[in-house]
């Protein structure tokens, strides 16, 4: 019997931002890594990642390189011995440590076709709006936060045009919804 695993993947620092992903038991952590990167908009060709047993952020299953290599890459989901309600940790990009919490919500017998892994649902985005052109009566979704202009606890959120026009040489980070 082939098993299908349904996980809720949550950003650890923004618990309201989550994705539900399904993956087959015979697929690997490399496959799961690619699915998480895609679901959250993480860079698919840069940065290492790793999966961790619950509460064990120091000792994981092995690193995964963006090209699919790494000691953790070939491990199959079935080999983890997970049951419904179990959790995993996942870190994308070891330098900035974007942490995710994974909760196994359901294990079922795999039905017919379909391409896996796949995202089946996601949280509703909580958009931020551009602070520069938003004051002119527009509601333009911010796509960047200017790190140089932000103060502790108060980010400066900008659309593409305002970033390019007013903060061109500043260090800015892309906002992922």
C-alpha positions in Angstrom: 0.0 0.0 0.0 1.4 3.4 -1.0 0.9 6.1 1.6 0.0 9.7 1.2 1.1 12.2 3.8 -0.7 15.6 4.3 1.4 18.2 6.2 0.6 21.7 7.3 3.8 23.7 6.9 4.0 26.9 8.9 6.5 29.7 9.0 7.8 29.6 12.6 8.2 33.4 12.8 4.8 34.1 11.1 2.4 31.4 12.3 -0.4 32.8 10.2 1.5 32.0 7.0 1.1 28.4 6.1 0.7 25.9 3.3 -0.8 22.4 3.2 1.3 20.0 1.2 0.7 16.4 0.2 3.6 14.0 -0.5 3.8 10.3 -1.3 5.6 8.1 1.2 8.1 6.8 -1.5 9.1 10.4 -2.3 12.3 11.9 -0.7 13.2 14.8 1.5 14.7 16.3 -1.6 11.2 16.2 -3.2 9.7 17.7 -0.1 12.4 20.4 0.0 11.6 21.5 -3.6 7.8 21.5 -2.8 8.4 23.7 0.3 10.7 26.1 -1.6 8.1 26.4 -4.3 5.1 26.9 -2.0 6.8 29.6 0.0 8.7 31.3 -2.9 12.1 30.4 -1.5 15.0 30.5 -4.0 15.1 27.1 -5.8 18.8 27.4 -6.9 20.5 28.8 -3.8 20.9 28.0 -0.1 21.1 24.7 1.8 18.2 23.3 3.8 17.6 20.5 6.3 14.7 18.7 8.0 14.8 18.0 11.7 13.0 15.7 14.2 10.6 17.6 16.5 12.4 20.0 18.9 15.9 18.9 17.6 17.1 22.1 15.7 20.7 21.0 16.2 20.7 17.5 14.8 18.9 17.0 11.5 18.5 14.3 8.9 21.2 15.8 6.8 21.7 18.8 4.5 20.0 19.2 1.1 21.7 21.2 -1.6 19.6 23.1 -4.1 20.9 20.8 -6.9 19.4 17.8 -5.0 22.6 16.4 -3.5 23.2 16.1 0.2 23.1 13.4 2.9 19.4 14.1 3.7 18.2 14.3 0.1 17.6 10.5 -0.6 15.7 9.8 2.7 12.1 8.7 1.9 9.2 10.1 3.8 8.1 6.5 4.8 11.5 6.0 6.4 10.9 8.8 8.9 8.3 6.6 10.8 5.9 9.4 11.3 2.3 9.2 12.6 -0.6 11.6 12.5 0.1 14.5 14.8 3.9 14.2 14.6 6.0 17.2 13.7 9.2 18.1 11.9 11.3 21.1 11.7 12.7 22.5 8.4 15.3 25.3 7.9 15.8 27.0 4.6 19.0 29.0 4.3 21.3 28.4 7.2 22.6 31.9 7.3 19.2 33.6 7.8 17.6 30.4 9.3 14.1 30.6 7.9 12.4 28.1 10.1 9.3 26.1 9.3 7.2 23.8 11.5 5.6 20.8 9.8 2.7 19.0 11.3 1.6 15.7 9.9 -2.2 16.1 9.8 -3.2 12.9 7.9 -1.8 9.7 6.5 -4.0 7.8 4.1 -3.8 5.2 1.4 -2.8 6.8 -1.9 -5.7 7.0 -4.4 -5.6 7.4 -8.1 -3.4 9.7 -10.2 -2.1 13.1 -9.4 1.3 14.7 -9.3 3.0 14.8 -6.0 4.2 16.6 -4.0 1.6 19.3 -4.3 0.2 22.2 -2.4 -3.5 21.7 -1.7 -4.3 24.9 0.3 -2.7 28.0 1.8 -3.3 30.8 4.3 -5.0 33.9 3.0 -2.3 36.5 2.4 -2.2 39.5 4.7 -0.9 42.1 2.3 1.0 45.1 3.3 0.6 48.2 1.2 3.2 50.6 -0.2 3.8 53.5 2.2 4.9 56.0 -0.5 2.2 55.7 -3.2 -0.4 54.4 -0.8 -0.7 57.8 0.8 -1.9 59.2 -2.6 -5.1 57.2 -2.4 -3.8 54.1 -4.1 -3.7 50.7 -2.5 -0.7 49.2 -4.1 0.6 45.9 -2.6 4.1 46.3 -1.2 6.6 43.8 -2.5 9.7 45.0 -0.7 10.8 46.1 2.8 13.7 48.6 2.8 15.9 47.3 5.6 18.0 50.5 5.7 15.1 52.8 6.3 13.2 50.5 8.7 13.4 51.1 12.4 13.2 48.4 15.0 9.6 47.1 14.9 8.5 49.4 12.1 9.3 48.3 8.5 9.2 50.6 5.5 7.1 48.7 2.9 7.4 49.6 -0.8 6.1 48.6 -4.2 8.5 47.9 -7.0 8.3 51.4 -8.5 8.8 53.2 -5.2 11.7 51.0 -4.3 13.4 51.7 -7.7 12.6 55.4 -7.6 13.3 56.3 -4.0 15.4 53.5 -2.5 17.4 52.3 -5.4 20.8 51.9 -3.6 19.3 50.6 -0.3 19.4 47.1 1.0 15.8 45.7 0.6 14.3 42.3 1.1 11.5 40.9 -1.0 8.2 40.2 0.9 6.8 36.7 0.4 3.1 36.4 1.0 
